Amino acid sequence: MNKIIRYLAFLLLSFTVMSCDSSDEMKDITISPKEEVKPQVVKVFSHPGILFTYEDMARIKEQAFYYAKPWKLGYEMLKGHANVNYVVQGPYVEVERTEGVNSPAAGAMSSDSQMAYHCALMWVITGEQRYADKAIEILNAWSGTLTALIGGDDMLMSAWYGFNLINAAEILRYTDAGWKEADIIQAEKMFKEVFYDLIKDWKRGRAGNWDTAITKMHLAVGVFLDDKEIFDRAIAFYNSTTEGSNGTLSKNIYDTGQNFESGRDQTHAQYGIGGLAESCEVAWKQGIDLYKSMDNRLLKGFEYMAKYNLGNDDVPFQGNVYGNSISTIDRGNLQPIYEMVYNHYYNRKGLSEAEVEYTKKAVDKVRGQGGESWNAQCLGLGTLLFNESK
């Protein structure tokens, strides 16, 4: 389906939404294709197309305002965080993070990147220009200043904070948000020369969650820059069985469902499969089904992770560099990664409840607590953004 058809579909849904009664004030928003910065380049990507298409935006907009729980809960959570009066914490010329310790600059980038993404989402849902303006302000500040990410965690910053920023950028670029072409080009330069050039060869040999996060950023950069080579390299890396990395699908999730970092702690293990899931979603928006790779290996990993973190001890474990027993550290602390995967396998693909048993239980628990949250590592908010059930 080409961009014009998607645009017309969005307008039709938006008209339907606007004709409904609601206690919430909502303004219409025009989402339309934009002229390409370099029109002579043959397009191979669908836009918007990192985590959201036009159809996704229309659905989210409708669900946020007119559906009962759980969508409404997710929207209230997002609305409570997106703040047009937010004072931008950056920018910095260089940002350093080492061994999990945020410098003031890293803390600023983390906060700013999440705010840009959340304000871009609120712009789509409400049509209020002030949200778009705040997201644009953040992107322009950083893209006009940042020259380097440094320190031992430099690649993680690129993958985590960069993914927030580039998703905001993709939304703004293709929704007539008022983002100037010169500023878009400046952002392209930042994503290519600061973020991508740092991670272009992955980390390899480090904890698996590094390279799963780096892969999702590769895919996002490929889409935003319309760079098929970058995108295709990431697809190949995800599916590889020969790469010297614990961040590929086959090495991050064993055929039993165990995660490479399950013996380390449950937070890093969940970050690992969360990065794989977000990679799958980006590829899905571009017509590639990574979710089904290796006979739905991703789902096997999610079922294992959810089962153990919901209190079940009867999961297999294979020892590795992290020890000979599964870790209880952070057990039960569900990260915001489950809604997206549950939505794909259950709502899109129609798998039975038995096949997604523990992933569903994790989703139900999160919804019972008010909906899926987010963090700098995992974009989350899946209760609102990735729940296509009727």
HUFENWO-V379988 format. One line per field, one symbol per residue. phi: phi as a letter, one per 30 degrees, with the letter a starting at -180 (. if undefined). Layout:
# HUFENWO-V379988
phi->???
This chain:
# HUFENWO-V379988
phi->.ddddddddddddddddddddadddbcdbccbdcdddbdddddbccbdaccbcdddddddddddcbcdecddddddddddcdbdcecedccbdbbcbbhicddedddddedddddddddddddddcidedddddddedddddddbdbacbjdcedddedddddddddddddddcbhdjddeddddddedddddcddedcdchchiceedddddddddedddeddchcddddddddddeddcbddbccdedcdbdddjdcecdddadddddeddddddddddddedciccdedehhheededdddddeddcjccdbdbcdadcjcbddcdididdddbcdedeeddcddcidddddcedddddddddddcjjdcaaddbdhhdeddbccdc
